[in-house]
Amino acid sequence: MASSRRPPIRELFRTEPATSALLSVGPLALAVGQLANGYLNGLPPAVTLSFAVVMVAFAVVATDHHAARYRRRRLEADLER
């Protein structure tokens, strides 16, 4: 029987490191980079902060979707046995 617990993030990084990094670390790095770019170039804070918020939200949703795909594949593998 499958457990209802969510897989730890380190388990996702262990099984699929490239996909996990692109979906969770990549958007966060883009958000930090845009915040730094906006500060250094004098962009309005509303623009850079809104971009950062959207990228963090994307990272959360994409990582959650990645975890759901991982749980589904693991469940299908358990059912095939």
Jmol script that loads the backbone (N, CA, C; Angstrom):
load data "model"
ATOM      1  N   MET A   1       0.843  -1.181   0.000  1.00  0.00           N
ATOM      2  CA  MET A   1       0.000   0.000   0.000  1.00  0.00           C
ATOM      3  C   MET A   1       0.880   1.232   0.000  1.00  0.00           C
ATOM      4  N   ALA A   2       0.522   2.180  -0.782  1.00  0.00           N
ATOM      5  CA  ALA A   2       1.313   3.401  -0.887  1.00  0.00           C
ATOM      6  C   ALA A   2       1.065   4.291   0.315  1.00  0.00           C
ATOM      7  N   SER A   3       2.112   4.963   0.737  1.00  0.00           N
ATOM      8  CA  SER A   3       1.958   5.890   1.843  1.00  0.00           C
ATOM      9  C   SER A   3       1.502   7.244   1.315  1.00  0.00           C
ATOM     10  N   SER A   4       0.840   7.992   2.168  1.00  0.00           N
ATOM     11  CA  SER A   4       0.331   9.295   1.746  1.00  0.00           C
ATOM     12  C   SER A   4       1.327  10.416   2.030  1.00  0.00           C
ATOM     13  N   ARG A   5       2.469  10.082   2.587  1.00  0.00           N
ATOM     14  CA  ARG A   5       3.443  11.122   2.898  1.00  0.00           C
ATOM     15  C   ARG A   5       4.118  11.613   1.631  1.00  0.00           C
ATOM     16  N   ARG A   6       4.537  12.853   1.676  1.00  0.00           N
ATOM     17  CA  ARG A   6       5.220  13.450   0.534  1.00  0.00           C
ATOM     18  C   ARG A   6       6.684  13.036   0.573  1.00  0.00           C
ATOM     19  N   PRO A   7       7.287  12.804  -0.585  1.00  0.00           N
ATOM     20  CA  PRO A   7       8.697  12.426  -0.580  1.00  0.00           C
ATOM     21  C   PRO A   7       9.556  13.618  -0.168  1.00  0.00           C
ATOM     22  N   PRO A   8      10.586  13.362   0.617  1.00  0.00           N
ATOM     23  CA  PRO A   8      11.475  14.465   0.994  1.00  0.00           C
ATOM     24  C   PRO A   8      12.157  15.041  -0.251  1.00  0.00           C
ATOM     25  N   ILE A   9      12.479  16.309  -0.183  1.00  0.00           N
ATOM     26  CA  ILE A   9      13.095  16.978  -1.331  1.00  0.00           C
ATOM     27  C   ILE A   9      14.436  16.327  -1.676  1.00  0.00           C
ATOM     28  N   ARG A  10      15.151  15.835  -0.667  1.00  0.00           N
ATOM     29  CA  ARG A  10      16.446  15.201  -0.958  1.00  0.00           C
ATOM     30  C   ARG A  10      16.266  13.892  -1.738  1.00  0.00           C
ATOM     31  N   GLU A  11      15.107  13.234  -1.542  1.00  0.00           N
ATOM     32  CA  GLU A  11      14.831  12.022  -2.310  1.00  0.00           C
ATOM     33  C   GLU A  11      14.599  12.366  -3.780  1.00  0.00           C
ATOM     34  N   LEU A  12      13.921  13.482  -4.039  1.00  0.00           N
ATOM     35  CA  LEU A  12      13.735  13.925  -5.421  1.00  0.00           C
ATOM     36  C   LEU A  12      15.077  14.281  -6.057  1.00  0.00           C
ATOM     37  N   PHE A  13      15.939  14.969  -5.300  1.00  0.00           N
ATOM     38  CA  PHE A  13      17.248  15.341  -5.833  1.00  0.00           C
ATOM     39  C   PHE A  13      18.126  14.111  -6.043  1.00  0.00           C
ATOM     40  N   ARG A  14      17.953  13.086  -5.216  1.00  0.00           N
ATOM     41  CA  ARG A  14      18.757  11.878  -5.369  1.00  0.00           C
ATOM     42  C   ARG A  14      18.353  11.087  -6.605  1.00  0.00           C
ATOM     43  N   THR A  15      17.047  11.015  -6.879  1.00  0.00           N
ATOM     44  CA  THR A  15      16.584  10.202  -8.000  1.00  0.00           C
ATOM     45  C   THR A  15      16.680  10.938  -9.335  1.00  0.00           C
ATOM     46  N   GLU A  16      16.358  12.224  -9.356  1.00  0.00           N
ATOM     47  CA  GLU A  16      16.403  13.014 -10.590  1.00  0.00           C
ATOM     48  C   GLU A  16      17.037  14.378 -10.287  1.00  0.00           C
ATOM     49  N   PRO A  17      18.356  14.428 -10.183  1.00  0.00           N
ATOM     50  CA  PRO A  17      18.997  15.683  -9.764  1.00  0.00           C
ATOM     51  C   PRO A  17      18.860  16.817 -10.767  1.00  0.00           C
ATOM     52  N   ALA A  18      18.953  16.548 -12.045  1.00  0.00           N
ATOM     53  CA  ALA A  18      18.887  17.627 -13.038  1.00  0.00           C
ATOM     54  C   ALA A  18      17.496  18.249 -13.083  1.00  0.00           C
ATOM     55  N   THR A  19      16.475  17.429 -13.143  1.00  0.00           N
ATOM     56  CA  THR A  19      15.105  17.938 -13.191  1.00  0.00           C
ATOM     57  C   THR A  19      14.762  18.690 -11.914  1.00  0.00           C
ATOM     58  N   SER A  20      15.156  18.143 -10.777  1.00  0.00           N
ATOM     59  CA  SER A  20      14.869  18.797  -9.506  1.00  0.00           C
ATOM     60  C   SER A  20      15.558  20.147  -9.403  1.00  0.00           C
ATOM     61  N   ALA A  21      16.787  20.209  -9.849  1.00  0.00           N
ATOM     62  CA  ALA A  21      17.515  21.482  -9.790  1.00  0.00           C
ATOM     63  C   ALA A  21      16.900  22.512 -10.727  1.00  0.00           C
ATOM     64  N   LEU A  22      16.521  22.089 -11.927  1.00  0.00           N
ATOM     65  CA  LEU A  22      15.921  23.028 -12.877  1.00  0.00           C
ATOM     66  C   LEU A  22      14.572  23.554 -12.389  1.00  0.00           C
ATOM     67  N   LEU A  23      13.820  22.729 -11.699  1.00  0.00           N
ATOM     68  CA  LEU A  23      12.483  23.134 -11.281  1.00  0.00           C
ATOM     69  C   LEU A  23      12.448  23.855  -9.942  1.00  0.00           C
ATOM     70  N   SER A  24      13.437  23.638  -9.082  1.00  0.00           N
ATOM     71  CA  SER A  24      13.371  24.277  -7.765  1.00  0.00           C
ATOM     72  C   SER A  24      14.474  25.300  -7.543  1.00  0.00           C
ATOM     73  N   VAL A  25      15.690  24.998  -7.936  1.00  0.00           N
ATOM     74  CA  VAL A  25      16.803  25.921  -7.690  1.00  0.00           C
ATOM     75  C   VAL A  25      16.902  26.971  -8.793  1.00  0.00           C
ATOM     76  N   GLY A  26      16.634  26.589 -10.030  1.00  0.00           N
ATOM     77  CA  GLY A  26      16.748  27.515 -11.154  1.00  0.00           C
ATOM     78  C   GLY A  26      15.877  28.758 -11.021  1.00  0.00           C
ATOM     79  N   PRO A  27      14.571  28.604 -10.763  1.00  0.00           N
ATOM     80  CA  PRO A  27      13.739  29.803 -10.604  1.00  0.00           C
ATOM     81  C   PRO A  27      14.144  30.671  -9.415  1.00  0.00           C
ATOM     82  N   LEU A  28      14.597  30.040  -8.341  1.00  0.00           N
ATOM     83  CA  LEU A  28      15.040  30.827  -7.186  1.00  0.00           C
ATOM     84  C   LEU A  28      16.295  31.622  -7.517  1.00  0.00           C
ATOM     85  N   ALA A  29      17.202  31.016  -8.278  1.00  0.00           N
ATOM     86  CA  ALA A  29      18.408  31.737  -8.696  1.00  0.00           C
ATOM     87  C   ALA A  29      18.045  32.892  -9.627  1.00  0.00           C
ATOM     88  N   LEU A  30      17.083  32.682 -10.515  1.00  0.00           N
ATOM     89  CA  LEU A  30      16.623  33.766 -11.382  1.00  0.00           C
ATOM     90  C   LEU A  30      16.005  34.902 -10.566  1.00  0.00           C
ATOM     91  N   ALA A  31      15.251  34.574  -9.553  1.00  0.00           N
ATOM     92  CA  ALA A  31      14.630  35.597  -8.718  1.00  0.00           C
ATOM     93  C   ALA A  31      15.683  36.421  -7.989  1.00  0.00           C
ATOM     94  N   VAL A  32      16.669  35.757  -7.413  1.00  0.00           N
ATOM     95  CA  VAL A  32      17.735  36.474  -6.715  1.00  0.00           C
ATOM     96  C   VAL A  32      18.536  37.323  -7.698  1.00  0.00           C
ATOM     97  N   GLY A  33      18.828  36.774  -8.864  1.00  0.00           N
ATOM     98  CA  GLY A  33      19.565  37.521  -9.877  1.00  0.00           C
ATOM     99  C   GLY A  33      18.802  38.750 -10.344  1.00  0.00           C
ATOM    100  N   GLN A  34      17.499  38.617 -10.514  1.00  0.00           N
ATOM    101  CA  GLN A  34      16.700  39.766 -10.942  1.00  0.00           C
ATOM    102  C   GLN A  34      16.617  40.819  -9.849  1.00  0.00           C
ATOM    103  N   LEU A  35      16.524  40.387  -8.597  1.00  0.00           N
ATOM    104  CA  LEU A  35      16.523  41.356  -7.502  1.00  0.00           C
ATOM    105  C   LEU A  35      17.839  42.129  -7.454  1.00  0.00           C
ATOM    106  N   ALA A  36      18.941  41.434  -7.620  1.00  0.00           N
ATOM    107  CA  ALA A  36      20.243  42.104  -7.635  1.00  0.00           C
ATOM    108  C   ALA A  36      20.369  43.023  -8.846  1.00  0.00           C
ATOM    109  N   ASN A  37      19.918  42.558 -10.000  1.00  0.00           N
ATOM    110  CA  ASN A  37      19.968  43.369 -11.215  1.00  0.00           C
ATOM    111  C   ASN A  37      19.123  44.631 -11.068  1.00  0.00           C
ATOM    112  N   GLY A  38      17.947  44.489 -10.514  1.00  0.00           N
ATOM    113  CA  GLY A  38      17.085  45.645 -10.310  1.00  0.00           C
ATOM    114  C   GLY A  38      17.678  46.652  -9.342  1.00  0.00           C
ATOM    115  N   TYR A  39      18.308  46.156  -8.299  1.00  0.00           N
ATOM    116  CA  TYR A  39      18.933  47.045  -7.324  1.00  0.00           C
ATOM    117  C   TYR A  39      20.118  47.784  -7.945  1.00  0.00           C
ATOM    118  N   LEU A  40      20.949  47.059  -8.673  1.00  0.00           N
ATOM    119  CA  LEU A  40      22.146  47.674  -9.259  1.00  0.00           C
ATOM    120  C   LEU A  40      21.821  48.655 -10.379  1.00  0.00           C
ATOM    121  N   ASN A  41      20.744  48.415 -11.108  1.00  0.00           N
ATOM    122  CA  ASN A  41      20.397  49.275 -12.236  1.00  0.00           C
ATOM    123  C   ASN A  41      19.287  50.269 -11.919  1.00  0.00           C
ATOM    124  N   GLY A  42      18.853  50.316 -10.689  1.00  0.00           N
ATOM    125  CA  GLY A  42      17.857  51.295 -10.282  1.00  0.00           C
ATOM    126  C   GLY A  42      16.466  51.060 -10.823  1.00  0.00           C
ATOM    127  N   LEU A  43      16.102  49.819 -11.053  1.00  0.00           N
ATOM    128  CA  LEU A  43      14.745  49.511 -11.517  1.00  0.00           C
ATOM    129  C   LEU A  43      13.756  49.694 -10.367  1.00  0.00           C
ATOM    130  N   PRO A  44      12.510  49.969 -10.679  1.00  0.00           N
ATOM    131  CA  PRO A  44      11.503  50.104  -9.608  1.00  0.00           C
ATOM    132  C   PRO A  44      11.366  48.789  -8.827  1.00  0.00           C
ATOM    133  N   PRO A  45      11.301  48.885  -7.512  1.00  0.00           N
ATOM    134  CA  PRO A  45      11.191  47.664  -6.700  1.00  0.00           C
ATOM    135  C   PRO A  45       9.940  46.844  -7.008  1.00  0.00           C
ATOM    136  N   ALA A  46       8.869  47.492  -7.428  1.00  0.00           N
ATOM    137  CA  ALA A  46       7.636  46.747  -7.720  1.00  0.00           C
ATOM    138  C   ALA A  46       7.852  45.759  -8.858  1.00  0.00           C
ATOM    139  N   VAL A  47       8.648  46.141  -9.841  1.00  0.00           N
ATOM    140  CA  VAL A  47       8.898  45.263 -10.985  1.00  0.00           C
ATOM    141  C   VAL A  47       9.728  44.059 -10.557  1.00  0.00           C
ATOM    142  N   THR A  48      10.821  44.317  -9.858  1.00  0.00           N
ATOM    143  CA  THR A  48      11.709  43.210  -9.484  1.00  0.00           C
ATOM    144  C   THR A  48      11.074  42.315  -8.424  1.00  0.00           C
ATOM    145  N   LEU A  49      10.346  42.914  -7.483  1.00  0.00           N
ATOM    146  CA  LEU A  49       9.700  42.096  -6.456  1.00  0.00           C
ATOM    147  C   LEU A  49       8.582  41.237  -7.034  1.00  0.00           C
ATOM    148  N   SER A  50       7.821  41.788  -7.958  1.00  0.00           N
ATOM    149  CA  SER A  50       6.756  40.979  -8.554  1.00  0.00           C
ATOM    150  C   SER A  50       7.338  39.815  -9.356  1.00  0.00           C
ATOM    151  N   PHE A  51       8.437  40.064 -10.081  1.00  0.00           N
ATOM    152  CA  PHE A  51       9.092  38.979 -10.803  1.00  0.00           C
ATOM    153  C   PHE A  51       9.589  37.919  -9.828  1.00  0.00           C
ATOM    154  N   ALA A  52      10.193  38.342  -8.723  1.00  0.00           N
ATOM    155  CA  ALA A  52      10.715  37.390  -7.741  1.00  0.00           C
ATOM    156  C   ALA A  52       9.587  36.569  -7.124  1.00  0.00           C
ATOM    157  N   VAL A  53       8.463  37.208  -6.832  1.00  0.00           N
ATOM    158  CA  VAL A  53       7.330  36.487  -6.246  1.00  0.00           C
ATOM    159  C   VAL A  53       6.788  35.454  -7.231  1.00  0.00           C
ATOM    160  N   VAL A  54       6.674  35.831  -8.484  1.00  0.00           N
ATOM    161  CA  VAL A  54       6.186  34.895  -9.503  1.00  0.00           C
ATOM    162  C   VAL A  54       7.148  33.724  -9.655  1.00  0.00           C
ATOM    163  N   MET A  55       8.442  33.980  -9.639  1.00  0.00           N
ATOM    164  CA  MET A  55       9.415  32.892  -9.796  1.00  0.00           C
ATOM    165  C   MET A  55       9.405  31.958  -8.588  1.00  0.00           C
ATOM    166  N   VAL A  56       9.250  32.488  -7.395  1.00  0.00           N
ATOM    167  CA  VAL A  56       9.166  31.634  -6.206  1.00  0.00           C
ATOM    168  C   VAL A  56       7.888  30.794  -6.261  1.00  0.00           C
ATOM    169  N   ALA A  57       6.783  31.401  -6.665  1.00  0.00           N
ATOM    170  CA  ALA A  57       5.536  30.639  -6.803  1.00  0.00           C
ATOM    171  C   ALA A  57       5.682  29.547  -7.857  1.00  0.00           C
ATOM    172  N   PHE A  58       6.345  29.869  -8.969  1.00  0.00           N
ATOM    173  CA  PHE A  58       6.575  28.854  -9.992  1.00  0.00           C
ATOM    174  C   PHE A  58       7.414  27.708  -9.439  1.00  0.00           C
ATOM    175  N   ALA A  59       8.453  28.023  -8.681  1.00  0.00           N
ATOM    176  CA  ALA A  59       9.309  26.976  -8.116  1.00  0.00           C
ATOM    177  C   ALA A  59       8.510  26.069  -7.187  1.00  0.00           C
ATOM    178  N   VAL A  60       7.633  26.646  -6.394  1.00  0.00           N
ATOM    179  CA  VAL A  60       6.820  25.844  -5.471  1.00  0.00           C
ATOM    180  C   VAL A  60       5.882  24.923  -6.243  1.00  0.00           C
ATOM    181  N   VAL A  61       5.175  25.469  -7.221  1.00  0.00           N
ATOM    182  CA  VAL A  61       4.210  24.676  -7.983  1.00  0.00           C
ATOM    183  C   VAL A  61       4.922  23.607  -8.816  1.00  0.00           C
ATOM    184  N   ALA A  62       6.024  23.978  -9.457  1.00  0.00           N
ATOM    185  CA  ALA A  62       6.740  23.012 -10.296  1.00  0.00           C
ATOM    186  C   ALA A  62       7.351  21.889  -9.461  1.00  0.00           C
ATOM    187  N   THR A  63       7.878  22.221  -8.287  1.00  0.00           N
ATOM    188  CA  THR A  63       8.446  21.184  -7.419  1.00  0.00           C
ATOM    189  C   THR A  63       7.344  20.270  -6.899  1.00  0.00           C
ATOM    190  N   ASP A  64       6.196  20.841  -6.580  1.00  0.00           N
ATOM    191  CA  ASP A  64       5.073  20.019  -6.129  1.00  0.00           C
ATOM    192  C   ASP A  64       4.601  19.085  -7.242  1.00  0.00           C
ATOM    193  N   HIS A  65       4.552  19.584  -8.459  1.00  0.00           N
ATOM    194  CA  HIS A  65       4.165  18.745  -9.601  1.00  0.00           C
ATOM    195  C   HIS A  65       5.202  17.644  -9.830  1.00  0.00           C
ATOM    196  N   HIS A  66       6.466  17.988  -9.704  1.00  0.00           N
ATOM    197  CA  HIS A  66       7.541  17.007  -9.858  1.00  0.00           C
ATOM    198  C   HIS A  66       7.417  15.913  -8.785  1.00  0.00           C
ATOM    199  N   ALA A  67       7.103  16.305  -7.565  1.00  0.00           N
ATOM    200  CA  ALA A  67       6.929  15.330  -6.484  1.00  0.00           C
ATOM    201  C   ALA A  67       5.723  14.430  -6.757  1.00  0.00           C
ATOM    202  N   ALA A  68       4.662  14.998  -7.311  1.00  0.00           N
ATOM    203  CA  ALA A  68       3.476  14.193  -7.629  1.00  0.00           C
ATOM    204  C   ALA A  68       3.792  13.180  -8.725  1.00  0.00           C
ATOM    205  N   ARG A  69       4.547  13.602  -9.739  1.00  0.00           N
ATOM    206  CA  ARG A  69       4.949  12.653 -10.787  1.00  0.00           C
ATOM    207  C   ARG A  69       5.802  11.546 -10.203  1.00  0.00           C
ATOM    208  N   TYR A  70       6.705  11.905  -9.299  1.00  0.00           N
ATOM    209  CA  TYR A  70       7.569  10.908  -8.657  1.00  0.00           C
ATOM    210  C   TYR A  70       6.739   9.911  -7.853  1.00  0.00           C
ATOM    211  N   ARG A  71       5.763  10.414  -7.080  1.00  0.00           N
ATOM    212  CA  ARG A  71       4.905   9.517  -6.295  1.00  0.00           C
ATOM    213  C   ARG A  71       4.097   8.605  -7.203  1.00  0.00           C
ATOM    214  N   ARG A  72       3.583   9.137  -8.317  1.00  0.00           N
ATOM    215  CA  ARG A  72       2.799   8.317  -9.253  1.00  0.00           C
ATOM    216  C   ARG A  72       3.659   7.213  -9.861  1.00  0.00           C
ATOM    217  N   ARG A  73       4.875   7.564 -10.292  1.00  0.00           N
ATOM    218  CA  ARG A  73       5.760   6.535 -10.861  1.00  0.00           C
ATOM    219  C   ARG A  73       6.108   5.468  -9.837  1.00  0.00           C
ATOM    220  N   ARG A  74       6.327   5.892  -8.592  1.00  0.00           N
ATOM    221  CA  ARG A  74       6.664   4.921  -7.554  1.00  0.00           C
ATOM    222  C   ARG A  74       5.467   4.025  -7.264  1.00  0.00           C
ATOM    223  N   LEU A  75       4.267   4.590  -7.261  1.00  0.00           N
ATOM    224  CA  LEU A  75       3.057   3.792  -7.033  1.00  0.00           C
ATOM    225  C   LEU A  75       2.847   2.801  -8.167  1.00  0.00           C
ATOM    226  N   GLU A  76       3.035   3.246  -9.406  1.00  0.00           N
ATOM    227  CA  GLU A  76       2.877   2.340 -10.547  1.00  0.00           C
ATOM    228  C   GLU A  76       3.899   1.214 -10.493  1.00  0.00           C
ATOM    229  N   ALA A  77       5.116   1.515 -10.054  1.00  0.00           N
ATOM    230  CA  ALA A  77       6.141   0.473  -9.937  1.00  0.00           C
ATOM    231  C   ALA A  77       5.766  -0.518  -8.848  1.00  0.00           C
ATOM    232  N   ASP A  78       5.191  -0.031  -7.753  1.00  0.00           N
ATOM    233  CA  ASP A  78       4.767  -0.929  -6.678  1.00  0.00           C
ATOM    234  C   ASP A  78       3.603  -1.808  -7.124  1.00  0.00           C
ATOM    235  N   LEU A  79       2.716  -1.277  -7.934  1.00  0.00           N
ATOM    236  CA  LEU A  79       1.574  -2.067  -8.388  1.00  0.00           C
ATOM    237  C   LEU A  79       1.964  -3.123  -9.413  1.00  0.00           C
ATOM    238  N   GLU A  80       3.037  -2.900 -10.139  1.00  0.00           N
ATOM    239  CA  GLU A  80       3.488  -3.876 -11.138  1.00  0.00           C
ATOM    240  C   GLU A  80       4.135  -5.094 -10.494  1.00  0.00           C
ATOM    241  N   ARG A  81       4.562  -4.966  -9.283  1.00  0.00           N
ATOM    242  CA  ARG A  81       5.223  -6.099  -8.618  1.00  0.00           C
ATOM    243  C   ARG A  81       4.271  -7.157  -8.230  1.00  0.00           C
TER     244      ARG A  81
END
end "model"
wireframe off; spacefill off
backbone 0.3
color backbone group
